[in-house]
Amino acid sequence: MSRISELKLEHTLLDLDEDGIATVTLNRPAKRNALNAATIDELTEIFRSLPRAGARACVLRGAGDHFCAGLDLVEHHAEDRAPEDFMHLCLHWHEAFNKMEYGGVPIIAALHGAVVGGGLELAAAAHLRVIDETAYFGLPEGQRGLFTGGGATIRVADLIGKSRMIDMMLTGRLYRGEEAVTVGLANYIAADSAAKAQEIARRCAENLPLSNFAICSAISHMQNMSPLDAAYAESVVAGVVNTQQAARDRLAAFRDGSGPRIKPTQG
């Protein structure tokens, strides 16, 4: 799709404002924004389109009382899928979430209510996560006779470690509040997660797009490489990003004292 306005969306909402801040909203509140196959297809198209549409940052949120309750279990039960069919469904999930993680547009997830199962896998594909006091994280697959299929073994385990993820799946343990921040499931906690996510998105959008692309794409790629290959790739990316003309302009402003200084805020 060449224009985001051409996307046909039934289960999600998409807005792109004049500053290049996109807001993607899961819009199945009556289902606690559970992810059916059609929603995953829409997310794939959205996150494929945002970089080409000039998005500079994105807020991902859920309508209603919950961010996302995970896989639409009602649809899954009704479909009675064969193993190969569910495998291909999982691959579609991976395609959508890879578009998020590797697309180069900073994605900030604004989380409230349930962030469980596939909802946690979706949130983990964002680059930053903001929670409010209602948000809770869980992986209830063990209690439901299921296993994660949307990347939790990759992204959630990377965030919190293998042992904590196994604990969540075996026992149904939930994380919320400051504990969720401490273990790595969230980056920020705020009274209004959506407002805080918008604030962070606007701060990210002030960066040069090429720098953001490298931060939100190259780092993930490098984590999949051997240390030797990652060091080489990092040098190549730095060579491209650090010599762009827009970066030279910002460095000149730093040299002249007209650019911003990095220092703690007072109070």
N, C-alpha and C positions, 0 to 999 in steps of 0.2 A: 504494500500500500504506500502510495506516495504522500497521502495526506491523512492525518489522524482523524479528520472530520469524516472520512470515508469508512472508518471502521464501524461495523455493525455490532453493537454491544447490547446485550440483553441482561447480563448478570453482573456487569461492572459499569462504573461511570468513569469518565476521563475528562479532565479539564486541563488546559495548558494556558497559563496567563501570559500577559505581555512581557513579564520578566523571565519567561522560560521555565517557570516552576510548574511542573505537572502534578496533579493530584489524581491518584488512581484509587477508586473506592470499590471494595467488594460490596455488592448490592443485593444480597439475599438475606436480609435481616430475619425474616421468618424462619429461615433454616440455620440461623446463627452463622451465616456466610459460609456454610459448608461448601466444599469444592466439588462440584460435579464436573463431568468431562467437558461440558460446554464452557464453563468458567475458565478452565485451564486453557482451552483453545483461545479464549479472549485475552487472557494474560499473555500468552505467547505473542499474539499479534500486537498488543499494546507495547510490550517491551522490545519487540523487534522494530517498532515504528518510532519510538521516542527519540533515539539518537538522531535519526534522519529528519525528525521534525524540529530539531534545534533545542530540545529540552536541556536545560542546564542542571536541573536537580528534580527529584521526584519524591512526593510523600505518598506512601501506601497506607491506606486505612480501611476500616470496615464500618458499614452502616449499622445502626442499631446498638445493641448492648454488648456486642462481642466483635472481636477482630475476626476470628475464624476458628470454627470447631473441627476443622480437618476434612478428611474424605467424607463425601456425602454417602453415608452408610445405607440410607434408604435406597438410593439409586444403585449402589453396589449390590445390595441384596436382590433387588428387582432384576438386575441385568444377569445375575447368575453366570458370571463370566468364566470362560475357560482359562486355564493358566496362561496360555500364550496371549489371550486377549488382555488379561490384567498386566502382563509384562509390557505390552505395547502402551497401555494406559500410563504405566509408570514412566516409560520413556518419554511420553508427552509431558508429564510433570517435569522431568529432568530438562527437557528442551525449554520450557517456560522459565524455570528457575535459573538455568544457565544464561538465558537472555538477560536476566536481571543481574546476576553476579558479574558477568563478563561484558556487559553492554557498554560500560564506560560512563553511564549517567549515575551520579550518586543517588541512592534510594534510601530514604529514611522511613522506617516503619513506625507508625503511630499505633500503639497497642493498648487495648483495653479489653476487659472481660476475658473470654476464653481464647487462649493461644495454644491450642492442643493438637496433637497428632500432625496431620498435614498442614494445619495452620502454623505450627511451630516450624515445620520445614519451609513453608513460604516465608515466614518472618526471618529465618536464618539466611535466606538468599538475599535479603536486603543488606546494605552495607552498615547501617546503624539502626538501632532499635531504641525507641522511647516508650516507657510504660507509665501508666497512672496507677493509682492505688487499687483499682479493680482488676488489673491484669493478672492472670495466672497462667503458668506454663505447665504442660503435661504431655506425656507420651503414653497413652492408655492402651497401646496396641496389645501388650501382654494380656490384659484382662479381657480383651475382645477376641482373642484367638487370631490376632493379626501380626504383621511385621511391617516395619516402615518401608515405604517404596519411593518416597519423594526426596531422598537425599539426606535424611537425618543421620545416617551412618557416616556421612561425609561432613556435613556442615555443623550439625548440632554437636557431634562428638568433637569437632574441631573447636567449638566455642567453650564447651564445659568439660571435655575429657571423656574417655571411654567409660570409666567406672561410673561417673554420675549419670551418663546416658543409660547404661545398663540398669542402674538402680531405678531410674524413672520408668523404664519399660517393664521391669519385673514387678515392682511394688506399687506403681501408680503414684509415686511421689510427685507433689506439685511444688513449684517455686513461685514466689511472688515478692513484690516489694524490694527492699534493700538486699535481701538474700539473692534474688534473681540478678541484680546488678553485680553483686560480689562474685557469683560463680561464672558470670560472663554471658548470661542470656540477654541482658539488656545493657545499654551504654548509659542511659539517662533515666531518671524517674522524675516526673513532674505532675502537678495537679491536673494539667490539661495536656495530655500526650500529643494531641493533634496540633495544638498551638505551638508546643515546643518543637515538634517535628517540622512545622512550617518555618520557625525561626532558624533551625539548623539548616534546612534546605536553602534558605535565602543566603545564609552565610556561605554555604558550599558554592552557590551559584556565583559568588563574587570571584572565585578562583578562575584561572584560565581554563577553558574547556579541555585543552590538550593535557594539562596537568591532572585535571579530574579524571580524564579517560585513563591515564596511566595508573593513577591511584586505585581506581575502581575496576581495573581490568588486569593490568600487568602484575600486581601483587598476587592476585589469585592464581594466575598462570605460574608465577615463579614458585609459589608454594607447592606446586605439583612437580617441580623439577629437582634434580639433584643439586646440591649446593654449588658444584662447579658450573653447571649449566645455568643456574639462577644468577650467579655472579656475572656471567657473560651477558645474559639477557638484560639484567639490570643496567649494565654499562651501555648497552645499545639503546635502551629506552631513555636513559639519562642523556645520552648524546643527542637524541632527537628533541626531547622536551626542554632541556636546559639551554638550548641554543635558539629556541624560537624567538622571533623578533619581539613578541609581546612580553616575553620574560626579560629580554634585555631592557625594555622600557621600564619595567618594574624595578629592575636592579639599578637602573640609572636614578630612579626616584629615591631608592634607598641610599645610594651614594650621595645624592644631593641633599638628603635630609627631608625631602618632601613626601616620602612614602611612609606608610604606617610602621610603627615600631611594635615589636612583640614584647609585651610586659603584662604582669598581672594587673587586674582591675582592682581598684581600691574598694574596701568595705565588703 
